[in-house]
Amino acid sequence: MEQPLKITAYLLLLILLNGCSAGRYYKAQQEHRESRLHTSGKDSALAREISASCKTPHQELEQLNINTVFVHPGMLWLDFNCGNNVTAESAKILVEHGYAKDYQELCDRNPERIGTRMQEEAGTRFIGLHYSLGGRPQLIASTLSTVAQARQKSGKGLVYYPVLVDPFDIEQANTLLELDAPHLGQMFIVLSAEYSLLRPNIEGLREGIRDSPKVHLIYAEDFGENWGHFDELESVLSADNVSRFREIFFLIAETVVNGYSSADFEKRLALLKIRFALEDSRPISIAWLQLAQEVPCAKGSTRTVAANIENR
């Protein structure tokens, strides 16, 4: 079969299996804040002040070039993109900017090599970049099993941080993933635009996963973007400008390298949401403001959120 026919077959199959989905989910304690956008003039001034104070929110990396990024591409069953795909190129960007020492592509979907590599390296925190079919929970679970074995053999506190970009069949995580496992770090789920083709149905995940502090749901629309399933990682590679997705991508990597807590990541992510919303003249969520105020660079502000959340 020629490559164009293979691509067409792939798309048709995924459309039939996955469809498209809004996939939006609000954590119970944030629903009233996230879904109601502030209009207060004082809040707008606070947003501008925070954004101006935190133009460069990222801190220096505490360690450079220590660990390998493990790459799980999306369409390997079509047999034409192993070793030359957007997932591997995105990992290469992390290496070039000091977020990793090297990257290793798992073209055979065999996670055993991950455990061997982890034991040989100096660091303990590792990024796994999973795209589309490479983000299937079955693959993540088998990878984590390998990490657990490597952790036991090495005696080191090895931790794996999956970055899932529009992961396929995400609902299977309900039965396959144990979030309390010590070798599973934070899990970052990046989603294409609302109602876009192949966006995963996050609402299919059980509440214990969606509400876990280990799990970060990153929605394109929160950043004023309209990424499609095939655009997200492509934007990381753009040489024309620094894309918004690249900034998010780097923040995720920085979080792993520096060992930020889940709460710290959400606060820094809120800064990006606010900055991009101001650039687009879009409304800003009260929740974003409250999170961003906790970032050290924003604590010099004497303003507070004016809106009374409970009465909105």
URSUL-V172312 format. One record per residue. N is the residue number from 0. RES is the residue in one small letter. SS is DSSP state (2 for helix, 1 for strand, 0 for the rest). BURIAL is + if it has 24 or more other ideal C-beta (glycine too) atoms within 12 Angstrom, else -. D_LAST is the distance of its C-alpha to the last C-alpha in Angstrom with 2 decimals. Layout:
{{N | RES | SS | BURIAL | D_LAST} {N | RES | SS | BURIAL | D_LAST}}
This chain:
{{0 | m | 0 | - | 57.82} {1 | e | 0 | - | 56.97} {2 | q | 2 | - | 53.80} {3 | p | 2 | - | 52.05} {4 | l | 2 | - | 52.71} {5 | k | 2 | - | 51.40} {6 | i | 2 | - | 48.16} {7 | t | 2 | - | 47.82} {8 | a | 2 | - | 48.55} {9 | y | 2 | + | 45.97} {10 | l | 2 | - | 43.23} {11 | l | 2 | - | 44.16} {12 | l | 2 | - | 44.20} {13 | l | 2 | + | 40.79} {14 | i | 2 | - | 39.30} {15 | l | 2 | - | 40.83} {16 | l | 2 | - | 39.77} {17 | n | 2 | + | 36.33} {18 | g | 0 | - | 35.10} {19 | c | 1 | - | 31.80} {20 | s | 0 | + | 28.35} {21 | a | 0 | - | 24.71} {22 | g | 0 | + | 24.83} {23 | r | 0 | + | 21.19} {24 | y | 0 | + | 19.88} {25 | y | 0 | + | 16.85} {26 | k | 0 | + | 17.67} {27 | a | 0 | - | 16.12} {28 | q | 0 | - | 14.72} {29 | q | 0 | - | 13.13} {30 | e | 2 | - | 11.97} {31 | h | 2 | - | 8.22} {32 | r | 2 | + | 8.80} {33 | e | 2 | + | 11.61} {34 | s | 0 | - | 10.48} {35 | r | 0 | + | 7.53} {36 | l | 1 | + | 9.45} {37 | h | 1 | + | 9.12} {38 | t | 0 | - | 10.90} {39 | s | 0 | - | 11.57} {40 | g | 2 | - | 15.34} {41 | k | 2 | - | 15.63} {42 | d | 2 | + | 14.02} {43 | s | 2 | + | 16.46} {44 | a | 2 | - | 19.24} {45 | l | 2 | + | 18.53} {46 | a | 2 | + | 18.73} {47 | r | 2 | + | 22.00} {48 | e | 2 | + | 23.36} {49 | i | 2 | + | 22.86} {50 | s | 2 | + | 24.38} {51 | a | 2 | - | 27.29} {52 | s | 2 | + | 27.99} {53 | c | 0 | + | 28.04} {54 | k | 0 | - | 30.00} {55 | t | 0 | - | 32.22} {56 | p | 0 | + | 30.11} {57 | h | 0 | + | 32.81} {58 | q | 0 | - | 35.30} {59 | e | 0 | - | 38.96} {60 | l | 0 | + | 40.00} {61 | e | 0 | - | 41.62} {62 | q | 0 | - | 44.18} {63 | l | 0 | - | 45.60} {64 | n | 0 | - | 47.49} {65 | i | 0 | + | 47.72} {66 | n | 0 | + | 46.54} {67 | t | 1 | + | 46.86} {68 | v | 1 | + | 44.08} {69 | f | 1 | + | 44.81} {70 | v | 1 | + | 44.31} {71 | h | 1 | + | 43.80} {72 | p | 0 | + | 44.05} {73 | g | 0 | + | 42.84} {74 | m | 0 | + | 45.76} {75 | l | 2 | + | 48.84} {76 | w | 2 | - | 50.20} {77 | l | 2 | + | 50.99} {78 | d | 0 | - | 53.36} {79 | f | 0 | - | 53.14} {80 | n | 0 | + | 50.46} {81 | c | 0 | - | 51.28} {82 | g | 0 | - | 51.79} {83 | n | 0 | - | 50.48} {84 | n | 0 | + | 46.83} {85 | v | 2 | + | 43.48} {86 | t | 2 | + | 42.46} {87 | a | 2 | + | 45.53} {88 | e | 2 | + | 45.16} {89 | s | 2 | + | 41.60} {90 | a | 2 | + | 42.99} {91 | k | 2 | + | 45.70} {92 | i | 2 | + | 43.14} {93 | l | 2 | + | 41.91} {94 | v | 2 | + | 45.54} {95 | e | 2 | - | 46.18} {96 | h | 0 | + | 43.29} {97 | g | 0 | - | 44.29} {98 | y | 0 | + | 41.77} {99 | a | 0 | + | 44.60} {100 | k | 0 | + | 48.37} {101 | d | 1 | + | 48.99} {102 | y | 1 | + | 47.67} {103 | q | 1 | + | 49.28} {104 | e | 1 | + | 48.79} {105 | l | 0 | + | 49.18} {106 | c | 0 | + | 50.92} {107 | d | 0 | - | 52.44} {108 | r | 0 | + | 49.19} {109 | n | 0 | - | 51.09} {110 | p | 0 | + | 49.00} {111 | e | 2 | - | 52.06} {112 | r | 2 | + | 52.69} {113 | i | 2 | + | 49.32} {114 | g | 2 | + | 50.43} {115 | t | 2 | - | 53.70} {116 | r | 2 | + | 52.09} {117 | m | 2 | + | 49.55} {118 | q | 2 | + | 52.35} {119 | e | 2 | - | 54.27} {120 | e | 0 | + | 51.56} {121 | a | 0 | - | 50.69} {122 | g | 0 | + | 46.93} {123 | t | 0 | + | 44.86} {124 | r | 1 | + | 41.59} {125 | f | 1 | + | 41.99} {126 | i | 1 | + | 39.86} {127 | g | 1 | + | 40.40} {128 | l | 1 | + | 39.41} {129 | h | 1 | + | 39.03} {130 | y | 1 | + | 38.61} {131 | s | 2 | + | 38.28} {132 | l | 2 | + | 41.17} {133 | g | 2 | + | 41.74} {134 | g | 2 | + | 38.40} {135 | r | 0 | + | 39.40} {136 | p | 2 | + | 38.55} {137 | q | 2 | + | 42.25} {138 | l | 2 | + | 43.23} {139 | i | 2 | + | 40.62} {140 | a | 2 | + | 41.80} {141 | s | 2 | + | 45.44} {142 | t | 2 | + | 44.68} {143 | l | 2 | + | 42.98} {144 | s | 2 | + | 46.00} {145 | t | 2 | + | 48.23} {146 | v | 2 | + | 46.17} {147 | a | 2 | + | 46.44} {148 | q | 2 | - | 50.21} {149 | a | 2 | + | 50.50} {150 | r | 2 | + | 48.51} {151 | q | 2 | - | 50.94} {152 | k | 2 | - | 54.04} {153 | s | 2 | - | 53.16} {154 | g | 0 | - | 51.78} {155 | k | 0 | - | 49.06} {156 | g | 0 | - | 45.32} {157 | l | 0 | + | 44.78} {158 | v | 1 | + | 41.22} {159 | y | 1 | + | 40.20} {160 | y | 1 | + | 36.94} {161 | p | 1 | + | 36.48} {162 | v | 1 | + | 34.77} {163 | l | 1 | + | 34.22} {164 | v | 1 | + | 33.89} {165 | d | 0 | + | 33.06} {166 | p | 0 | + | 34.95} {167 | f | 0 | + | 36.83} {168 | d | 0 | + | 36.60} {169 | i | 2 | + | 33.81} {170 | e | 2 | + | 33.37} {171 | q | 2 | - | 36.71} {172 | a | 2 | + | 35.10} {173 | n | 2 | - | 33.97} {174 | t | 2 | - | 37.57} {175 | l | 2 | + | 39.18} {176 | l | 0 | + | 37.14} {177 | e | 0 | - | 36.97} {178 | l | 0 | + | 34.16} {179 | d | 0 | - | 35.53} {180 | a | 0 | + | 38.80} {181 | p | 0 | - | 39.65} {182 | h | 0 | + | 41.06} {183 | l | 1 | + | 37.81} {184 | g | 0 | + | 35.62} {185 | q | 0 | + | 32.21} {186 | m | 1 | + | 31.87} {187 | f | 1 | + | 30.28} {188 | i | 1 | + | 29.51} {189 | v | 1 | + | 29.27} {190 | l | 1 | + | 28.29} {191 | s | 0 | + | 29.31} {192 | a | 0 | + | 27.12} {193 | e | 0 | + | 25.00} {194 | y | 0 | - | 27.41} {195 | s | 0 | + | 30.34} {196 | l | 1 | + | 33.69} {197 | l | 0 | + | 34.23} {198 | r | 0 | + | 30.73} {199 | p | 0 | + | 30.70} {200 | n | 0 | + | 28.69} {201 | i | 2 | + | 26.64} {202 | e | 2 | - | 25.26} {203 | g | 2 | + | 28.91} {204 | l | 0 | + | 28.80} {205 | r | 0 | - | 28.51} {206 | e | 2 | - | 25.44} {207 | g | 2 | - | 27.59} {208 | i | 2 | + | 28.26} {209 | r | 2 | + | 24.86} {210 | d | 0 | - | 23.27} {211 | s | 0 | + | 26.26} {212 | p | 0 | - | 25.91} {213 | k | 0 | + | 29.11} {214 | v | 1 | + | 27.62} {215 | h | 1 | + | 25.79} {216 | l | 1 | + | 24.49} {217 | i | 1 | + | 24.83} {218 | y | 1 | + | 23.66} {219 | a | 2 | + | 25.32} {220 | e | 2 | + | 22.35} {221 | d | 2 | + | 20.42} {222 | f | 2 | + | 23.33} {223 | g | 0 | + | 23.70} {224 | e | 0 | + | 26.82} {225 | n | 0 | - | 28.53} {226 | w | 0 | + | 31.00} {227 | g | 0 | + | 33.14} {228 | h | 0 | + | 34.90} {229 | f | 0 | + | 37.92} {230 | d | 0 | + | 36.22} {231 | e | 2 | + | 34.34} {232 | l | 2 | + | 37.34} {233 | e | 2 | + | 39.21} {234 | s | 2 | + | 36.74} {235 | v | 2 | + | 37.61} {236 | l | 0 | + | 41.18} {237 | s | 0 | - | 40.61} {238 | a | 0 | - | 42.97} {239 | d | 0 | - | 41.66} {240 | n | 0 | - | 38.56} {241 | v | 0 | - | 36.39} {242 | s | 0 | + | 33.98} {243 | r | 2 | + | 30.43} {244 | f | 2 | + | 31.48} {245 | r | 2 | + | 34.31} {246 | e | 2 | + | 32.05} {247 | i | 2 | + | 30.04} {248 | f | 2 | + | 33.41} {249 | f | 2 | + | 34.77} {250 | l | 2 | + | 31.78} {251 | i | 2 | + | 32.36} {252 | a | 2 | + | 36.03} {253 | e | 2 | + | 35.44} {254 | t | 2 | + | 33.31} {255 | v | 2 | + | 36.23} {256 | v | 2 | + | 38.95} {257 | n | 2 | + | 37.40} {258 | g | 0 | - | 36.08} {259 | y | 0 | + | 32.44} {260 | s | 0 | - | 30.28} {261 | s | 2 | + | 27.60} {262 | a | 2 | - | 24.94} {263 | d | 2 | + | 26.81} {264 | f | 2 | + | 26.95} {265 | e | 2 | + | 23.20} {266 | k | 2 | + | 22.71} {267 | r | 2 | + | 25.39} {268 | l | 2 | + | 24.12} {269 | a | 2 | + | 20.72} {270 | l | 2 | + | 22.87} {271 | l | 2 | + | 24.46} {272 | k | 2 | + | 21.27} {273 | i | 2 | + | 20.13} {274 | r | 2 | + | 23.65} {275 | f | 2 | + | 24.08} {276 | a | 2 | + | 20.77} {277 | l | 2 | + | 21.91} {278 | e | 2 | - | 25.31} {279 | d | 2 | - | 24.00} {280 | s | 0 | - | 21.44} {281 | r | 0 | - | 18.81} {282 | p | 0 | + | 15.05} {283 | i | 1 | + | 14.48} {284 | s | 1 | + | 12.28} {285 | i | 2 | + | 10.69} {286 | a | 2 | + | 12.93} {287 | w | 2 | + | 15.87} {288 | l | 2 | + | 15.56} {289 | q | 2 | + | 15.46} {290 | l | 2 | + | 18.42} {291 | a | 2 | + | 20.32} {292 | q | 0 | + | 20.30} {293 | e | 0 | + | 22.50} {294 | v | 0 | + | 25.21} {295 | p | 2 | - | 28.18} {296 | c | 2 | - | 28.45} {297 | a | 2 | + | 24.93} {298 | k | 0 | - | 25.37} {299 | g | 0 | - | 27.16} {300 | s | 0 | + | 24.03} {301 | t | 0 | - | 23.25} {302 | r | 0 | - | 19.71} {303 | t | 0 | - | 16.62} {304 | v | 0 | + | 13.12} {305 | a | 0 | - | 11.59} {306 | a | 0 | + | 7.83} {307 | n | 0 | - | 6.48} {308 | i | 2 | + | 5.39} {309 | e | 2 | - | 5.76} {310 | n | 2 | - | 3.78} {311 | r | 0 | - | 0.00}}
